[in-house]
Structure formats: C-alpha cells, structure tokens
Amino acid sequence: MLVEKNVPLQPYNTFGIVARAQSLAHIAAEDDVRAIVDDPRWRGEPRFVLGGGSNIVLTGDLRALVLKVEIRGLRVVDETPHAVIVEAGAGEAWHEVVRWTVAHGLPGLENLALIPGTAGAAPVQNIGAYGVELQDRFESLDAVDLLTGRSFTLDAAQCAFGYRDSVFKHAPEAQAGGALPRNMGDGAPMLPRNMGDGAPMLPRNMGLAGRALITRVRLRLPRPWRPELGYLDLARRCAQTGIAHPGAQQIFDWVCAIRRAKLPDPAVVGNAGSFFKNPSVTPEQCADIIEREPKIVHYPMPDGSVKLAAGWLIDACGWKGKSVGKAGVHERQALVLVNRGSGADSVSGGEVMTLARAIQTSVYERFGILLEPEPVVV
C-alpha cells in the first residue's frame, strides 16, 4: 500500500479546487484498510474517505489521512429467475459499471448512465436520474469499520436510503469512539422506518459518516427487465424517434446524449454536478407558489408531497450564467455551479460556498424555500 505526503488534491476532485492532503493512502484492497487501522502511526488520526471526488467541495487543505478508494473488479455473483446480482469494486467508475452491464446484456442501470463518481460513492449519495435511484437496484454492500478494521455487510434497509441520503451521510453521534453493533458483520440490526411518510428514520447512533469505508457494492438487476420511460426527456425521445419500446442500449445512449447536452463535462469545466437537492413541499405550499409563479416546474410524489425543480427556482432568481469570483452558475443548467478558473488560478472552495449561500438567500427571499446543497463540504 502506497502512502504519500503533501499530496495535491486538485486532480482528485471534479470541481478542480486547489487543496492538499497532509497524507494520502491508496486503498486497493480491504487489507489496506486494516493495515491503516493497525498501524500505530495513524492511530487516533482523523480519516477522510475519497472516491471519485465528484460530490465534494474542498474549502481548505485536509489534515486528515485521505483514504483514496481504488478497489477494482466487476463480476456477476448470482443469477436467479428474478434477478442478476452484479458486484462492483468501490473504486470502479460508476459510468463504467453501467456501461459494462449494458454491454453484457444485463439491463437495469441504463437510466443512471454518465453520473460521475465511483461505485462506492453511489450508495452514499443514493444517486438517481431519469426515474431511477440507486436504492431501486441495490442488493447489499461490504464495508470496513475504520475504528476496528472489522468488515461488515449492509442491505438496503440498513443503508437507510432517502432522497440523496443514506446512513453514510450521518455522524455516529451516540456511539462515537465505540464499536459498531455486534451483529453488524453478520446481519446488522434492521433500521426502523418512519411510518408517517415511508422515509427511513435513523437511530441517532447509527450514522456511519467518517466511520466506514465501502469496499464492494452489489446491484440487483431485475428479471424480466422493463424500461423506465416515465421521465419527460425520455418520453420525448420515444416520441421524436418513433421508438416505442427501446432496449437498454438505446436508453443508455439517450441518457448520455441528454446529459451531455444539459450538463458540463467535469473533465472540461470543473463542477460537482447538481449542487442543490430538489426541495419537497406540501400540496398547500405548492399551490401558494403556483398562484404567484404559474410556470414553476413541480412533480407530485407518491407520498403526497410535491417536488420542486431547484434549477427552475435558481433560474427564476436570475442566477443562470452569473459568477462570484471564479465560481459561476452554468449557462445551460442553473442547478450546476462551475469553476471559471483553471490550473493554479482555479476556483476556491470559499468562492463556491459564497456563491451557494447567495443563491440560497435569493431563493429563500423569493419563494420561502431553503435549498440544501448536495455535495459534502469539507
């Protein structure tokens, strides 16, 4: 295992923010994590897990030991009449996982094509796009406890998935410094659910942010496969092309084309993808906003709430194309904040967050809605 000192992090975050890690370990296997846990040099040192760097905003240098996840591997681990189970190493690029499954005749992930980041980061964020979320295709994951070095497995209920949320985004408040529950390795305690709205409700001591490193993710691809075409952009493609029953490869190609037309490529223009979550409101709140803003983009949800398009709210406040320092709002998609600098003259995390807070203030003052950022701010 390679551990480097004073490592530039600009190549490791898609925003292209200039920052450094005091130490960075390249994690290629579970044993590398255990070696870090057992090494007295790192005992008591804070640790930061880094995947593809596509969902973080660095506001300064990292004094923590950065664990760069580079665990590879893609394989089918089980097949039943109802599903195919595919396992991906946490360091695999997510888009390559999707591309591999489609190329091997294993449909189910095609709507999630071209999302940046790694397979290990996908359940942390519960990524989603074009009518499908990671939780819809999730089987289980393996992880290592960063305090004890012990391996454990979680299923979907134990990951407590929510909208762009999971157990991995919550701090382990009550059990800080202690061991994970004894049965985490062979069937973790089931997490209770909030019976009021169906959303997972975490016990206060079950957060795993900063406590676990995901090593492998298993995905359940359903049989028989049915295309997910409810998203407006995909329905339009069906109508435009006359293809009423597209295959997985066709949907994959459409999703890639739609995303490339709407969103900047992080390899060309630094960004962290969608910067804000789409907020949910009550039907009464939505009706009140519609009275004032009849054109607001909104979607009724199964639980009775209404989801509003954050990009529309930001655009309505006049932010599209605007900048604060070297941080800007993308010209075609107001939901994406971009890096207008380059190289050593790149945007700073401070500029990004100053712009983000200004947008939040504008949207709140006009609509009474506080937008919540998607990326992790470090």
C-alpha positions in Angstrom: 0.0 0.0 0.0 1.3 3.4 -1.0 1.0 6.3 1.4 2.1 9.7 0.0 2.8 13.0 1.9 1.7 16.6 0.9 -0.4 15.4 -2.0 -2.2 17.9 -4.4 -5.9 17.1 -4.4 -6.8 19.2 -7.5 -6.7 16.0 -9.7 -8.9 14.1 -7.2 -11.9 16.5 -7.1 -14.1 17.2 -10.2 -14.5 20.8 -9.2 -10.8 21.3 -9.7 -10.3 23.1 -6.4 -6.7 23.6 -5.3 -6.0 21.9 -2.0 -3.6 19.4 -0.4 -3.8 16.4 1.7 -1.2 16.0 4.5 -1.2 12.3 3.8 -3.0 10.1 1.2 -3.2 6.3 1.2 -4.1 4.4 -1.9 -6.6 1.7 -0.9 -6.7 -1.2 -3.4 -8.0 -3.9 -1.1 -9.7 -4.5 2.3 -6.4 -5.4 3.8 -5.1 -1.9 3.1 -7.8 -0.5 5.3 -6.9 -2.9 8.1 -3.2 -2.0 7.7 -4.1 1.6 8.3 -6.2 0.8 11.3 -3.5 -1.4 12.8 -0.6 1.0 12.1 0.3 3.0 15.3 1.4 5.9 13.1 -2.3 6.6 12.2 -3.9 5.6 15.4 -6.1 8.5 16.6 -5.6 10.4 13.3 -8.8 11.6 11.5 -9.5 9.9 8.2 -11.3 11.1 5.1 -12.7 8.6 2.5 -12.3 9.8 -1.1 -13.9 8.1 -4.1 -14.1 9.9 -7.4 -14.2 13.4 -5.8 -17.4 14.3 -7.7 -19.5 15.3 -4.8 -17.2 17.3 -2.6 -16.3 21.0 -2.1 -12.8 21.4 -0.5 -12.6 24.6 1.5 -9.0 24.1 2.5 -6.2 21.6 2.9 -7.0 18.3 4.6 -5.1 17.4 7.7 -6.9 14.1 7.9 -5.4 10.9 6.4 -7.1 10.7 3.0 -8.1 7.2 2.0 -8.3 7.1 -1.8 -10.5 4.2 -2.7 -9.1 2.3 -5.7 -10.7 -1.2 -5.2 -11.4 -2.7 -8.7 -13.5 -5.6 -10.1 -16.7 -6.3 -11.9 -18.5 -9.6 -11.9 -21.8 -11.5 -11.8 -22.1 -13.1 -8.4 -25.6 -14.7 -8.7 -28.4 -15.3 -11.1 -32.0 -16.3 -10.3 -35.2 -16.3 -12.4 -36.0 -12.9 -10.8 -32.7 -11.0 -10.9 -29.0 -10.9 -11.7 -26.7 -9.8 -9.0 -23.6 -7.8 -10.1 -20.7 -6.9 -7.8 -18.5 -3.9 -8.3 -15.4 -2.8 -6.6 -15.9 0.5 -4.8 -13.2 2.2 -6.9 -14.8 1.4 -10.2 -16.0 4.4 -12.1 -19.8 4.4 -11.9 -20.4 5.1 -15.5 -18.1 2.2 -16.4 -20.2 -0.1 -14.2 -23.4 1.0 -16.1 -21.7 0.6 -19.5 -20.3 -2.9 -18.6 -23.7 -4.2 -17.5 -25.5 -2.9 -20.6 -22.7 -4.3 -22.9 -23.1 -7.7 -21.2 -26.8 -7.8 -21.8 -27.6 -7.0 -18.1 -30.2 -4.2 -18.2 -31.4 -2.2 -15.3 -28.8 0.6 -14.7 -29.1 2.4 -18.1 -31.0 5.4 -16.7 -28.1 6.1 -14.4 -25.5 6.4 -17.2 -22.9 9.1 -17.1 -23.3 10.0 -13.5 -19.7 10.9 -12.3 -18.1 9.3 -9.3 -17.3 5.8 -8.2 -19.4 2.7 -7.4 -18.6 3.0 -3.7 -19.9 6.6 -3.6 -23.2 5.7 -5.3 -24.9 4.3 -2.2 -23.6 7.1 0.0 -25.4 9.7 -2.1 -28.2 7.3 -3.2 -27.6 8.6 -6.7 -30.5 8.9 -9.1 -31.5 10.2 -12.5 -34.2 9.8 -15.2 -36.7 8.0 -13.0 -34.3 5.5 -11.2 -32.5 5.7 -7.9 -29.6 3.5 -6.7 -31.9 2.1 -4.0 -34.2 0.7 -6.7 -31.3 -1.5 -7.9 -29.4 -2.1 -4.7 -28.7 -5.5 -3.2 -26.0 -5.0 -0.5 -22.6 -3.6 0.2 -19.4 -4.6 2.1 -17.5 -2.1 4.2 -14.8 -1.9 6.8 -15.1 -0.2 10.2 -12.4 2.5 10.2 -12.1 2.2 14.0 -11.7 -1.6 14.4 -10.8 -2.8 10.9 -13.8 -5.2 11.1 -15.7 -6.0 7.9 -19.5 -5.9 7.8 -22.3 -6.1 5.2 -25.4 -3.9 4.9 -28.6 -4.4 2.9 -30.9 -1.7 1.6 -32.9 -1.2 4.8 -29.7 -0.9 6.9 -28.3 1.7 4.5 -31.4 3.8 5.3 -31.7 5.3 1.8 -33.5 8.6 1.4 -33.5 11.3 -1.3 -29.8 11.8 -1.9 -29.2 10.4 1.6 -28.0 7.3 3.4 -26.6 6.2 6.7 -23.2 7.1 5.4 -24.1 10.8 5.5 -24.9 10.9 9.2 -22.4 11.2 12.0 -22.3 8.4 14.6 -23.3 10.7 17.5 -24.1 8.4 20.4 -21.5 5.7 19.6 -18.6 8.0 18.9 -15.4 6.2 19.7 -17.2 2.9 20.3 -17.6 -0.3 18.3 -20.3 -0.8 15.8 -23.2 -3.1 16.9 -22.0 -6.6 17.5 -24.2 -8.1 14.7 -23.1 -5.6 12.0 -20.9 -8.2 10.4 -23.5 -11.0 10.0 -26.8 -9.2 9.7 -27.0 -5.7 11.1 -30.0 -4.6 13.2 -32.8 -3.5 11.0 -33.4 0.2 10.9 -36.9 1.3 11.9 -38.9 3.2 9.4 -41.0 6.4 9.9 -44.5 5.1 9.4 -45.8 8.5 8.6 -44.1 9.1 5.2 -42.2 5.9 4.4 -38.8 7.5 4.8 -36.0 5.7 6.7 -35.6 7.0 10.2 -32.1 6.6 11.6 -31.3 5.8 15.2 -29.1 8.6 16.4 -26.2 6.2 16.9 -26.4 4.5 13.5 -24.7 7.2 11.4 -21.6 5.9 9.6 -20.2 9.2 8.2 -16.4 9.1 8.6 -16.7 5.7 10.3 -16.9 3.2 7.4 -15.1 2.7 4.0 -17.2 0.9 1.4 -15.3 -1.8 -0.4 -17.8 -3.5 -2.7 -21.3 -2.9 -3.9 -23.8 -5.4 -5.2 -26.6 -4.4 -7.5 -29.9 -6.3 -8.2 -30.8 -6.1 -11.9 -34.5 -7.3 -12.2 -35.8 -10.1 -14.5 -37.8 -9.6 -16.5 -36.5 -6.1 -17.4 -38.9 -3.3 -18.1 -37.7 0.1 -19.5 -38.2 3.1 -17.2 -39.5 5.8 -19.6 -41.6 7.9 -17.3 -39.1 10.8 -17.2 -40.2 13.6 -19.5 -36.9 13.8 -21.5 -37.1 10.0 -22.3 -40.7 10.2 -23.2 -39.9 12.9 -25.7 -37.1 10.8 -27.2 -39.6 8.0 -27.7 -42.0 10.4 -29.5 -39.3 12.0 -31.6 -37.7 8.8 -32.8 -40.9 6.7 -33.0 -39.2 4.0 -30.9 -42.0 3.0 -28.5 -40.1 0.1 -27.0 -36.4 1.0 -26.7 -33.9 -1.5 -25.5 -31.4 -0.9 -22.7 -28.6 0.2 -25.1 -31.0 2.7 -26.7 -31.9 4.2 -23.3 -28.3 4.3 -22.3 -27.4 6.2 -25.5 -30.3 8.6 -25.0 -29.4 9.3 -21.4 -25.8 10.0 -22.3 -26.9 12.4 -25.1 -29.4 14.2 -22.8 -26.8 14.6 -20.0 -24.1 15.8 -22.4 -26.5 18.4 -23.9 -27.5 19.7 -20.5 -24.5 19.3 -18.2 -20.9 20.3 -18.5 -18.2 17.6 -18.6 -16.2 17.8 -15.4 -13.1 17.0 -17.4 -13.6 20.2 -19.4 -15.4 22.5 -16.9 -14.9 21.8 -13.2 -18.1 21.1 -11.3 -19.7 18.8 -8.8 -22.9 18.0 -10.8 -26.2 19.1 -9.4 -25.3 21.4 -6.5 -28.7 21.6 -4.7 -31.4 19.0 -3.9 -34.8 19.4 -5.4 -36.9 20.6 -2.4 -40.2 18.9 -1.4 -43.2 20.9 -0.2 -46.7 20.2 0.8 -49.5 20.5 -1.8 -50.7 23.6 0.0 -47.3 25.3 -0.2 -47.1 24.3 -3.9 -50.5 25.8 -4.6 -49.5 29.0 -2.9 -46.3 29.3 -5.0 -48.2 28.5 -8.2 -50.6 31.4 -7.5 -47.5 33.7 -7.7 -45.4 31.7 -10.1 -47.7 29.7 -12.5 -44.8 28.3 -14.6 -43.0 26.7 -11.7 -41.8 23.2 -12.5 -43.2 20.7 -10.0 -43.8 16.9 -9.7 -46.3 15.2 -7.4 -44.7 12.5 -5.3 -46.1 9.1 -4.2 -46.1 10.2 -0.5 -48.4 13.2 -1.3 -45.7 15.8 -1.2 -44.7 17.9 -4.3 -41.1 18.1 -5.5 -40.0 21.4 -7.0 -37.2 21.8 -9.6 -34.3 23.6 -7.8 -32.8 24.6 -11.1 -36.0 26.4 -12.1 -36.1 28.2 -8.7 -32.5 29.4 -9.2 -33.0 30.4 -12.8 -36.1 32.4 -11.8 -34.0 34.3 -9.4 -31.7 35.4 -12.3 -28.6 33.4 -11.4 -28.1 31.5 -14.6 -24.7 32.5 -16.1 -23.8 34.7 -13.1 -20.5 34.5 -11.2 -19.0 35.2 -7.8 -15.2 35.4 -8.2 -14.2 32.3 -10.2 -17.4 30.4 -9.1 -20.2 30.5 -11.6 -23.7 29.2 -12.4 -23.7 27.2 -15.6 -25.3 28.9 -18.6 -27.5 26.0 -19.6 -28.3 24.4 -16.3 -28.8 26.7 -13.2 -28.5 23.7 -10.9 -24.8 23.3 -11.7 -22.1 25.5 -10.2 -18.9 25.6 -12.2 -15.2 26.5 -11.9 -14.5 29.5 -14.1 -10.8 29.4 -13.2 -8.1 26.9 -14.3 -4.8 25.4 -13.1 -3.2 27.3 -10.2 -5.8 30.1 -10.7 -8.7 27.7 -10.0 -11.8 28.5 -8.0 -11.5 28.2 -4.2 -13.9 26.4 -2.0 -14.7 29.6 -0.3 -15.8 31.2 -3.6 -18.0 28.2 -4.3 -19.7 28.4 -0.9 -20.1 32.2 -1.1 -22.0 31.8 -4.4 -24.0 28.9 -3.0 -25.1 30.9 0.1 -26.1 33.9 -2.1 -28.3 31.6 -4.2 -29.8 30.1 -1.1 -30.6 33.6 0.1 -32.2 34.7 -3.2 -34.4 31.6 -3.4 -35.5 31.8 0.2 -36.4 35.5 0.0 -38.5 34.9 -3.2 -40.0 31.5 -2.5 -39.6 30.9 1.2 -37.7 27.7 0.4 -34.2 26.9 1.7 -32.2 24.9 -0.8 -30.0 22.1 0.6 -26.6 21.5 -1.0 -25.9 18.0 -2.4 -22.1 18.0 -2.2 -20.2 17.3 1.0 -18.4 20.5 2.2 -15.0 19.8 3.7 
